Amino acid sequence: MLNELTGKRVLITGSTAGIGLATAKLFLQYGAKVGINGRNIIKDPDILAEFDALPGEYIQLGADLTQSSHCEKLVADFAEHFGGIDVLINNAGGLGGRSALENIDDVFYDGVMDLNVRSVVMVTKYAIPHLRRSAQESGKTSAVISTGSIAGRDGGGVGAGLYGSAKAWVHSIHRNWVKEFTGDNIRFNIVSPGSIDTAFHHGKSEEVLQKMRNSIPMGRFGTSEEVAPTYLYLASHSFSGYITGQIVDINGGQMAP
């Protein structure tokens, strides 16, 4: 069934590292046409050689998605290059820093919310006409899949309240969009990772990391490669054509639904 991903036009924001990069590689492995996005493009020759060896096609599109104009241009450039969009993966986001409530100012607030909320809203806004057209032309569903977080359910760690709330906001608006766009055969789902071994956790002490591992029934952090296949599943009409408005937790049992 995954043969249907051959030639599928998949735009993945925040895909130059971590979960996004692993997901881009997986879609390329299955022959998709992938837009790879970050504030800066990938220049590592080893990664580019790996891309070039895979069956799919790709284009790199640098954009700062905290700015709506960049969101619009990203979508337009991808759609122009590949002739449309079949799947949008909103993976751009990040902690944006930690701050106690009493120290939050407008600059910090805007930074966290623009990175995690504006990027999802505006990229999705500009992608909707292309996703609608894709569904009409194919007779199958198109898909929006966004990266949430366990922090959107448990509130996040100390100092990460804005980040956790931003992710909860993303979880919620997808369920709103289900009501607005299911008639257009566009599906909206969330991939919600727990503690994954990415740069997100770099800088924490070994004591803190071990405490986190001890809170996970599987006793370890997950890997980006263990998260990526869920995006593939949710992108496939054959596998998930009747799945929409869902939050898929990938957390090693760290937090049960």
N, C-alpha and C positions, 0 to 999 in steps of 0.2 A: 504493500500500500504506500510505502514511502516513496515509491517511484513518482507519485504525484508532485513531490517537491522539486523534481527536475524542472528547471526553468522558472520556478516560483520566484517572484520578485519580493525580496525581504529586506526592509530597511531596519537596521538595528542601531539604535542610539547608544552612546557610551560603550562602544564595542572594541576599543583599542587595548583593553586589559581585562583581567579577571573574568567574571561570569560572561560579560558581553563578548569578549574575545573567544572564549571557549564555545559560545553559542554560534558565533560567526563561522568558526572552523567547521562545526558540525553541519550547518546548513550547506556550506561549500562542499563538504564531503558527499552530501546527497544531491548535488548538482544544482543548487539554487543560485539565483542572481542576487548578490548580497551587497547592501550599502553599509560600509564600515565607517562609523562616525566617532569622533572625539574632538576635543578642542584643538588637538594637533594630530596629524596623520602618523601612521606607523612608518618608521624608517629602518627598523631592525631588519637586516638582510635575511636573517634566519627565519623570522616570521613570514616575511614576504615570499621567501622561497617555499615555505610550507603552503602558503595560500596558492601559489602558482602551480603546485603539484596536485592540487585537489580538482575534482571535476567541474565545480561551479565557476561562475564568473564573479568578479567583485569590482567595486569602485570605492575609493576612499574619499570621504567628504568631511573636511574639517568645519566645525561650527561650534559656537558657544551658545548652548541652548538655554542659557539664562536670559537670552534676549529674543523677543518674539520675532524680530526681523530675521534672525539667523534660523529660527525654526521654520519659517516660511520658505526661506531660500534652500534649506536642506531638503525639504520635501520636493520642492520644484526641481532642484538639480537631479535628485534621484529619479523622479518620475520622467523627466526629460531623457535621461540616459537609458533607462530600461523600458520606457513606454508605459509606465503605470506602477501601481503598488498592489500587491496581493496580501502581504502581511506586514504589520508594523509592530516592532518590539521596542517599547519604551524602557530602555535599561539605564539611561543617563540618570545620575543621582549620586548622592553621597551624604556623609554625615555633615559636612560643612562646618565642623567645629563643635565644641562643647561649651555650654554656658549655663550657669545658674540663672534661674528666672529673674532675679533682681539685677542681673548684669546684662540682660538682653537689651540691645538697642536696635534702632531701625536698620542699621547696616547689617547687623548679624541676622536679624529676622528676614530681611529681603534676600540675603545670600542663601539661606537655607531653603526658603520657600520658592525662590526662583529656580534653584537647582532641581528641586524634587517635585514641585507642583507646576510651575509655569512651563517647564520643559515638556511635561506629559500633556498638559492641556493644549498648548499651542501646536506641538507637532501633530497631535491627534486631530486637532481642528483642521489643519491644512491637508492632512492625509485622507480625511473622510470622503471627499469627492472621488478620489482615486480608488479607495476601497469599495465604495458603492458601485463604481463602474466595473471593477473586477468581478464582483459578485453577479452583477447583471450579465456580463459577457460569458462567465464560466458556468453559470447555473448552480454554483456552489457558494458556500460561505467564504467571506474574507475574514481576517482576524486581526484584532489588536490585543497584544499581550504585554502587560507592563510588570515591571519588577517591583514588588512590594517588599515587605520585611516583617520578620517576627516582631520588630519594634512597633509596628502598626497595630499589634494585638496586645502587647504587654506594656506599651508606653515608652520603651527604650530605657537605657541606663541613665544614671545620674548625669545631668548636663546635656542629655540628648533628647529632651522632651519635644523640642521643635521638630527634630528629625522624625521621631516616632509618630508625632501628630501629622506630619506631612505625609508619611506613608499610609496612615489610617485614612487620610483625606483621599489619597489615590485609590485605596481599596474601595471607598464608598462611591466615588464618582463613576467608577466602572459599572457599578450596579445601576446608577442613574442612566448611563449611556446605553445599557441593555434595553431600557424602556424606550429610549429615543430612536435607536438604530437597528433593532432586531428586524423591523419591517424591511430594512435594506439588506438583510442577510449579512450583517457584520456582527461578529462575536467578540465579546470582551471578557478577558480572563486575567487573573493575577498569578504570577509565580512569586511565592513568598519564602525566601530563604531564611534559615536560622543562622547559626554561626558558621560562616564559610571561610576557608583559609585564603583570604585575599588581603590586599593592602589596607582594607578597611580596619583591620585589627593590628596593623603594624604600629609599633610604638608602645604597645601595652606590655607591662612587665610579665615575666614568666609566671609569677605568682597569680596574677589576674587571669592569664590565659589558662592556667591549670584549673583554676576555680571554675572557669567557664566550661572547660572540658568535663569537669566532674558533674556539671548540671545537665549534661547531655546523656541520655540512656546509652547511646552507642559509644560514648567515652572519647569522642574525637570531633574535630571540626570536619565539616564536609568540604568537598573540593568543587571548583567551578565546573569540572567535567561531569560531576554527579548532578549538577543543577541543569546543565544545558539541554539534556534530552527532553525535559518537560516542555520547553519552548517548542521543540520539534513536534511533540505530541499535540500540543494545543494549536499549532499551525496547520495541522493536517485535517482536512475536512473528513477524510475517511475514518480517522481515529476519533475525532472530537467534534464532529459537525453538530451534535446536539448538546454540546457543553458551552455554556455562557454564563457570565455573572458569578464565576467561581473563584475562590482563593485556594490555590494548591500550595500547601505547606511542605517545605523540604528542609527538615531540621533535625533528622536523626532521633526524633522523639522528644526533642527539647521542650516542646510545648504541644500538647495534644489539642486538637480542634475543640 
